[in-house]
Amino acid sequence: LDGVTRLKLVVLDACRNNVFPMAGAQRSARRGLARIEPEDNTLIAYAAKDGTTAEDGAGRHSPFTEALLNRIATPGLEVRFLFAEVRDDVLAATSRQQQPHIYGTLGRQPIYLKAAAPDSGSGGPDATARAAELARREAALAKKEKGLKQSEEEQRWLASGQQPNDTPRPPAGGTPDGVFSAWLKSDDYQRFFERQMRDLKYPVAVEGRNNGGVRQFRVRFMSMPVAGIAFDSRHGISEAAFVRRDGELRAQGYRLAHRQHFDDADGRFVQVIWLKDN
């Protein structure tokens, strides 16, 4: 993918477990592949989110591949909406047992794997119609995301009055601008972070700690300005990873907006946010 600047796309559909381990080899206790942090303008689509496995399916293709083949040739379907549709199809086909996940970030410019049909007449009205259709799809996707039935794990989390280690759960609607969330375990923090991003907010501060052997994080968000803003956020990374990523992002025009450390038995870790005005 070297030399590609607009979009680097990797699609992985695999069992994510070694079903034929070698004799005498030690098997990992963790299911699936760990999450990754790709560089800018890179999307990596997994058939299942980190820590889970993908189904093979009963037919010629897996549920993920079947959904992708059904959607990928849709004209005028922006790439982020394409994978959102694939995600919903897989959840429905697997009774919500498998959830595809996308890692990476893109800018505001829409990207289409297959362009919309050519205009039949002058560009003005058709361009307006396409913009209206894109807005309609975006609104429909947001509504669908909010209406999706939550996983059993998240249902238990939201139904409980407390987080593990007696940390309160965050409000269902997120937190007000500039206010820290509750301290959350890593998985819960990730879900909360993604929910805030769907509500068009961006992080301005993230902090971590070790609470009784459990890593926890909290974050402050602000509403996205009309002009938009690009950000890169990392939590629980090493100093070496921070130094490497900081150099990469500063070369792209980002500025360091927030940095915080915490120590635990495994060493010192960094929480950091970089911002760039669009």
N, C-alpha and C positions, 0 to 999 in steps of 0.2 A: 504493500500500500504506500510505499515511499513515493513522494511526488504528488500524491492526491491531496487537494486542498479543500474542496467544497464538502465532500462527504466520503468518509471511509466506513464501509458497512460490512460487518462480519455476522453471519448467521450460524449458530451452532445448535444442531438438533442431535442430541446423544443421550444415552441412558444416564450418563454422569456417574455411574458406579462401575467398578471393575467386576463383571459377573464371572470372569474366569481367572481368579487370582493364581499366581504361580505357587507351586508347592513350597512351603517354608517361608513365604513372604508374609510380612505383617500387613494387615488391613487397617486402613484408617477408621477411626470411630466416627468420623464426620461423613454424612451423606452428601453426595453431590460435589460440585465444584465451588470453590470460594468465590466471592464477588471480586470484581476487578475495578480499577479506576482508569478508563481509557483517556487518551488525550483529547483535546478539543476537536470538534467536527468529526468525531468518531462515534458510531453506534455499534454496540455489540448486543445482538439479540440471542438470548438463551431460551431454549424450549421450556425451561423451568427455572425458577428463581434459585439463588444460591442456597445450598444446604438441602435441596430437595432433588428428586429424580423425575425423569420424563418417561411417560408411557410409550411403549412401542405401538400400541393399537392393534386392532384385530384385522385390519385390512392391509392393502398394499403399502400405505403410508401411515406414519405416526399421526396422532391428532394435530401436532404442531405443524408438520409438513403439509398435511391436508388443508389446514386453515390458511397457511401461507400461500399455497398454490391457488386457492380459491380467491384470494384477495390481491395478490401482487400485480395482476394485470389490470386492475381497476383504473380506468383513466381519471386523472385529476384528483387522485387520493393522495394527499400529502403523506410523507413517509412516517411521521409520528402517529397520524391517524390510522395509517395502514397497520402498524403493529398494535395499536390499541384495539382495532377490529379483530386481529389475529388472537390477541389475548382473550377477548370476550368469547370468541368461538371455541378456544381450547378449554376455557373454564366451563362452558356449557357442555362440551363433548365429554369431559372427564368428571362430571358432577362436582366441579370445583376442587378436584384433587390435584390438579396441575395448573400452575400459574406461570406463564411465560414472563420474562423480565428483560427490560432493556437497560443497559448501562451506557452512559455517555451523555453529552450535551451538544446541542446545535444552537445556532444563532436564530434571529428572527426571520431570516429569509426562508420561505417555504421551499421544500425540495420534493420533487415528484419523480418516482421511478418510471411512471408512464404519464406523459402529458395528457391534458384534456383534449377533447376533439377540437379540431381547428374551427375558428369562427366562420359562420356562413356568410356574414355580411361585414359591416363596419365594426371596428374594435370597441368603440365606446360602450354601447349597451351590453354587449357580450362580456366585456371585462367587468362591468358592474355586476352582472348576473353571477359571474364566477366568484367575485368577492363576497356576494351575498350568500352563495352556496357554501363557501368556505366558512363563513361566520355561522351559518346554520349548523354545519357539521360539528364545528367546535362547541357550540352550545349544546348540541345533542350528546356529544361525547362527555362533556362535563356533567350533564344530567344523568347519563348512564353510569358514570363513575360513582356518583353519589348514591345512586339507587342500587348498585350492586350489593348483593348479600355478602356480608363479611365472613371471612373464614372462621372456623370454629375457634381457633386460637385467639383471634381478635375479638370474637364475641365474648369469650371468657374474660379477656383483658378489660373490655369496656364495661362488662357487667360487674366486675369487682370494684369495690370502693377504693382499693389501694393497689399500688404497684408493689412488686417484690421489694423487700427491705423497707417497707412502709413509706415508699415515695408515692405521692398522690398522682393519679392519672391526669392527663391534660384534658382541658375542656374539649368536647366533641367538635366544636367549631374552630379550634385553634386558640391562639392567644392574641391579645391586642398588640398593635404595633409597638415595638420597643420594649416589650415585657418578656422576661425569660419564661420559658416553659418549665414544667416540673422536671426533676431529674428522672431520666428514663433509661432503661436497659437498652443495649445496642439495637436489638430488633425492633422494639417499640419506638425508639428514637427515629429509626429509618422510616417507619410507617408515618410517623408524625411529620417528619421532614418532607416526605413526598406529598402528603396531604396539603401542607402549606404551599408547596410549589404549585399544586393544581389550583390553589386559590390566588395565584399570581402574587406571591410574596417572595422576598429574597432574604437570605440570612445576613445579619450584621455582626453577630457574635456567637461563638459556640464554646462551651466549657466542658471539661471532662474531670472525672474523679474516680477513685477506687473506693467503693463502699462495701466493706466486709468481704472483699475478694471479688466483687462484681463491678465491672466498669459501667459507669453511667454518664450520660451526657444531657446537657440542656442547651437551648438555643434561643436567640432573639431574632425575630423577623420584622421586616418593614414591607409595606405595600409597594409593588413595582411601580415606578414612575411611568408616565405616559410614553416617554422616549425610550423606556426599557433600560435594562442594565444587565451586563454579563457578570457572572460570578463563578468562582471555583471554590469549593469547600471541602476540607479534609478533617477527619477527626480520628484520633488514636493512631497517628502515623509516627514513624521514627524521625529523629533529627536529620538523619541522612536523607530520608525521603523528602522531608520538608525543604532542605537546601536544594536538592535536585529540582523539585517542582517549582520552587520560588524562582530559580534562574530561568526555567522554561517560560513561565507566565510573564515575568517582567519583560522578557524579550518580545512578548506579544502585546505589550501595552497595559498589562494589569498592574494594579498597585496592591500592596499588602495592607489590608484593612483591619485585621484582627489576628492576634496570636496569643495562645495560652498553653501552659505546660501542666502536666500532672505526672506524678511518679507512682509506680506500683512495683510489685515483685519482679516484673519482667523488664523494668527499665523506665526511661523517661519517654513520654509521648506528647505529641503536639496536636493542638486544635487550631486550625488556621482558616482564614477566609481572604480571598483576593477578589477585587472588584474592578470592573472596567466599564466606563460609560460608553453607550452605543452611539 
